[in-house]
Amino acid sequence: MSIKITGIKKAVRALGKIAPTISDKLEDATDEAAINIERMAKRNVRVDTGRLRASIHPVFTNSNDTSFSYSDKSGKVFDGSTNEKTKSNEALVVTNVDYAPDIESLDPFLYPAREAERPQYIKRIKKILKGGAKR
């Protein structure tokens, strides 16, 4: 289960005309959104053994999710890889716990975290693009 964070596709396409540092700033803003969503989702998810909470993690822009192990409260270790690959215009917040969709449907934790972060993410993107247009 994962939530994809997108919304800068048009900006990324237009980056050929803008300095590469703007692209880096946009990726950083997207990664920051993923970190904030992860933090909120972990705070809001229901906890039994801790496995689901421990498994929630970001996959940053231009990266692979190949080795993310985690352990539950009892110390049992799990291979957390989802084998997700991201592009320059997205970051993911993922979990590979098989019962995560059931928990999300009963007591949402990823979707509300994404929606809470959306306004701040949009503000950061607009600020970056306004600053890049002035140069």
N, C-alpha and C positions, 0 to 999 in steps of 0.2 A: 504494500500500500504506500502511496506517495502523494504528495501535493507538489505540483509544479508551479514555480513562481516565474511568470512571464510578464510581458507588457512593454518591453523596450525594443521590439522587433523593428519598428520603423526607425527608431533612433539608431539602432545598430546598422541598418542598411545605409543610413545617411552619414555614417561615421567616416566614409572615405573622404569626405570634404572637411572633416573636423580632425583636429590633432588626435593622435593615438592615446594621449593621456586622458582624453575624455572617455574613450572606450574603457580604459582601466578604471576610471572613477565609476562608470556605470556598472561594471562588473563588481566592484567593491560594494556599491550600494545594494546590488542584488544579493551578494553574499551576506551583507549585514542584515538584510530582511530575512534571509534563511536562518541566521543565528537567532534573531528575535523571535521568529515563529517557533523554532525549536524550543527556546526557553519557555515561551508561553504554553506550548503544547505539553511540555513536561510538567509544568506547574498545574495544568488543568486535567490531565489524564487521571482516571481512577487507578488506584494502585492495590494490587493483591500481593503478588510476589515481587513486583518491581521490574519484571522482564520487559513489559511493554514500554514503560518509562525509559529504561536504560537503552532500549533499541532505537528510540527516536533520535535521528541525527541528520545534519545537513550534508548534501553532496554539492560542493561549490561549483561555480562556473568553470567550464573547461576541465573537468576532472572525472575520475572514475570512482565508483564505490566498490572497491575490491576487497578491502580488509578492515572491517569494523567489528571487532569482537566486543562483547559486553557480557556482564554477569548479572544474575538476579540477586535478591537479598540473601539467598542461601549460599551464594558463591558459585553456582553452576554457570559455566562459561558457554556462550553461544556464538556462532559465526554470524555476524550481523550483515554480511555483504548482501546487497540487492542486485549487484552487477549493473547498476544504473550508470549511464554516461550522460554528461551534460554538455550543452553548447555554450557559446559565449553570451547568449541572451537568456540564460535560465539557471536557476539553482533549484534543488529539490530538498524537501524535508521528507525523509523516508523512514519506514520501519519494515522489517520482514516478518514480524510476528503474525502468524496465520489468523489469529482471532482479532486483530486490530480493526478490520472493517465492521465486525459485530459490535465492538465497543464504540466505535465512531458513530454507528447508527443509533445506539442507545444513549450515549453520552458523548457528544462530539467534543473533540479536543484539537484536531488539526485544522478543520475548517474555521472555527471561531478564532484561532490564533492567526490564521492567514488574514482573515477579515479585519482583525484588530490592527495588524501591521500595515495593511494596504494604504491608509491615508499618509502615514509617515514615509512609506516607500515612494509614493507619488510625489510628495514634497521634495524628497532628496533628489529624485530624477529630474524634476523641473528645475531645481536649483543648479544642478550640474549642467543641464542643457542651456540654461540662461547664461551661466558663466562662460560656457564654451562659445556661445554666439557672439559674445562681446569681444573676443580675441581677434 
